[in-house]
Amino acid sequence: MSAMRDALRDYLAMRRALGFKLVSDGTALLSFVAFLEEARADYISTEIALAWAQIPTSVQPAQWARRLGFVRGFARYCSAIDPRNEIPPVGLLPFEYQRQAPYFFSDKDIEALLLAALARPAKDGLANHTYHCLLGLLSVTGLRISEALNLMLDDVDLVDGILTIRSSKFGKSRMVPLHFSTVTALVDYRERRGRFLAGRQIPHWFVNRRGTKVLCDAVEGMFRRLADRLGLVGKKGKRRPRIHDLRHRFAMQTLMRWYDNGQDIERLLPVLSAYLGHVEVRDTYWYLSGFPQLLAAAKDRLERRWEVTL
């Protein structure tokens, strides 16, 4: 094992001990160390870091900058041990990040999606109910798909109507209150799940036809097939609907409801941010500018206020 590979092992262990998951970072940095070994480089240079970061020529410049960012953090660690290691300066791979607008699901879209999931043939009698319950939960809670799939039995409190989301993105945990109608749907799924498992003790809430944890790839594939079957396609030049857009829809609908009720959005945004599990409130502010409906609502409110003051 090379000295650089040893350093990477220690670096990842240290960062993970501090609570960072470093899943993508770890995989990418293993590739970077292999690149160093192939080049027979004993230390990190800005030149070799740039060469590795730009290897996938087919991706957007934002991805190059992201890969270089992985190296930059590792290089800081290595430079404290061996000053020959260079830390790539910030801004070497500039790019203009443009966040693509999500697909706008209507209420009819959601209803059709849930009915299509329930209508899927399920020889085991549970898979269709699993996907029906999962998609419904995502649409009314704004959970990330990983958070929903990682739910354990003890995380679902159907007496008080609360989900406990443990160590989600960025290591944050939170509690998510549920509407009584959502609790009713989860109770129904729990009963079907219990009959299907017939006494088997499976810790994960959502299970597949084999009685094991549902995997994200399976859900993504199923979602794409359902969306195609229902004709849910993005407008020309826009990306197709993603399962993550259910989370965006929840945030948008929450903000629209607050606007319609005359609520103080500035005051309530931190509440939505905490509910969604955002690290910073500024991540939630994007929804104010990312949705035409919200911009129109804000414009109408501002014009009404001007009318009053004038």
N, C-alpha and C positions, 0 to 999 in steps of 0.2 A: 504493500500500500504506500502511495506517495505521501510526502509531507503535506502537500496541498490537500489531498483527500482526508488526511488526519485532521487538518485545520478545519475543513468543511464539516466534518463530523462533530468536532467540538463547538463550532459556531452554531450549528443547528440545534445541538443539545442545549446550549446556553440560552438561545432565543426562545426555544420551546418551553424551557423551564420557567421563563418569564411570562408565559401564557400565549405566545404567538404560535399559530398552527404551522405556518410556512409550508403548506402543501405544494402550491405551484412554485414557490421560491425554491424549495428543496429539490424538486424534480429538475428545475431549470439549472440550478447550480451544480448538480451532479453532471449534467451535460457540459457545463462550462469547464469543470475540472477535467473531464475527459478530453475536452478541446485543448486545455493547457498541456495535458500529458502527451497528446498526439503531437503538439508543437514543441515538446520537450522544453517547456518554459518552467522555470523554477519559482517564478513570482509573477504577480499580476501587473501588466502594463496597460496603460490607457489604449494603446494601439491594438493589443490582442483582445481587450474587452470589447472594443468597437467592432472588431472583425467578427467576434462570436455573436454579438447582439444583432448584427445585420445579416446573419446567415439566411433566415427565412425571407427571401426577397419578395415573396407573394403577399406578405402581411402588410398592414397599415403601419406607418411610422410610429404611431402610438405604441404598438407592440414592441418595436425596437427599443424605444425609450423605457418601456417597462422592463425588458430583459436587462438593459444596462443598469437600471435601478437595482435589480437583484444583485448584480456584481458589485455595485457601489457599496451596498451595505456589508457584503462579505469582505470587500477590499479594506474597508475601515477597520474591521476586526483584524485582518491579516497585517495591516500596516503597523499596528501596535506591537506586533510580534517581530516583524521583519520590515524595516523602513524602506526596503527596496520595492515593496508592493505599492503601486500607485493607485490613488483613488480617482476614478474618472470624474471630472468636474461636472456639475449640474449644467444642463443646457446644451450638452454636446449633440444631442439628437432632438432638436426642437420640433414640435408638432402642434397643430391646432386641433384640440380635442373637440369633437362634435358629438354630443349625445343624441342618438337617434330617437325620434319620437316613437313611443310604443304603439301597439295596435289598440284601437279603441273598441272594446267589447261592449255591445249593447246588452240590455237586460234579456232580449230575445236570444242573443248569441249565447249567453250563459245558460239560459234555460235549455236551448237546443243541445249545448255541449253536455250538460248533465244527463239529459234524456238519452243521448247517443251513447254515453258511457254505460248507463244502466241497461241499455238494449244490447250491449255486446254479448255474444254467446259466452257463457261461462259454465263449463262442464262441472266445475267444482261447486258452483252456486255461490261463490264469494267474490271472485275477481271483479266482476262488473260492479258489485256493491262497494268494493274497495276503491275503485277509480271514481265512482260516483261520489262517495263520501270525501275522498281526497280533494277532488277538484272543487267540490262545494265548499270545503273548509278553506281552501286557498282563496277562493273568491270573496268570502265574507270576513276573513281575518287578516289578509295581506301577509300571511306567513311566507317565508322563503320555502321553496320546495324541499331543501335540505332540512329545514327545521321541522317541517311536517313529517318527513320520513324518519327522522331521528326521535320522534316522540315515543316514549316508553309508557307502559300501562300506568305507572305511578305518576306520570306527568299529566294525565288527563283526569281532572277532578270534575266529575259530572254531578256532584252534589252541590258544590258552590259555583260550578260553571267557570272553571279557570284552567287554562293550559299553562304549564311551566316549560319555558323554552330554555334549555340549559346549554351554556357555552356555544352559542351560535357564532355567526360571523364576528370576527375580531374578539372572540372569547367572552362576549357579553351574554348575560342571562336576564330573563325578564318573565313577568307573568302576564298572560293575555286573557282578559275576561271575555266570556262568550254570551251571545244572545240566547234566549231560551229556545228559540227555534233551532239553533245550531246544536244545542245540548240534546234536543229531541232526536235530531238526525244521528248524533254520535251514540246515543243510547241504543238506537235501532241497529247501528253497525256493530256495537259491542255484543249485542245478543246474537247476531248472525255470525260474528267472528267466533264466539264461544261455541256455537253449534258446529261450526266447521272444524275447529281445532279439537273438539271432543276430548277435552281434558289435558291436551298438550300445553305445556307452559312456555309460551313464546313471549319474550319481554317487549317486543316492538308492537306498537298499536296497529299500524297498517301492515298486513301480511299478504303475501302472494299465494298463488295456487299450491305452492309447495309448503306453505306454512312458515315461510321465512320472511325476513325483512324485504320490503319492496325497494328495488334499486332505482336510482334516479334515471339511468339510461332507459329503463323499461317504461317509465312514466313519460319521458320526453318522446319516445317513439310512439307510444299510444296516443299522446296528445296531438302529434303531427298527423297521424292517420285520421283521427276524429275531425281535426280542423279541415283537412283536405276533403273529407267526405261531406262536411257541412258547407264547403265553399267559403270558409273563412280565410280569405287571402288578402294580403296587404295591397294598398293602392299602388299604381304604377310607380316604380322607383323606390318603393318602401319595402322594408323587410316583412317577412311573413310573421303571423302572430306567434308569440312564444308563451310558454307556460308562466314565465316571470311577469308577463303583462297582466296576469290576474292580480298580482301584487300592486302594480301601478294603478289598475282600475279601482282597487279598494281605496287607495290613497286619494285618487281623483274624486271618487264619489263622496268620501268623507269631507273633503274640502268644499265640494259643491253644496253639500247639505248644510255646512256651516254658513256658506255665503247666502244660501236661500233663507236661512233662519236669522240672518243679520248678526251672526256671531263675530267676535273680534278675532280675526284669523291670526294676527301677530301674536296674540296671547295664547291661542290654542295650538299653534304649530309645534311647540315643544312637547305637547301631549301626544300629538300624532307621531312625532319623532321617536318618543319613548316607546309607544305602542309598536311601531314598526321595527324597533331595534337598531335605529340609525346611531352611528357613533357621534355625529355632530348634527345640529339642527340645520346647518347649511345644506346637508344632503336632502333634507325634506323640502327646502325652499325651491328645489328644482321643479317640483310639481306645479308651482305657481306659474312658471314660465313654459313648462313643457306641454301644457294642454291648452288648446285654443278655447275650450269651453270655460276654463278658469280665467283666462285673460279677458274673455268677453264679460264674465261676471264681475271681475274687478273693474273693468271699464264702466259698466253700468252703475256700479255702486259709486264710483268716483263722480260720474256725471250727475247722479242724484244728489250727492253732497254739494256739488257746485251750485246746483239749482236752488238748494236751501240757503246757502250762504249769499248768493247773489240776489 
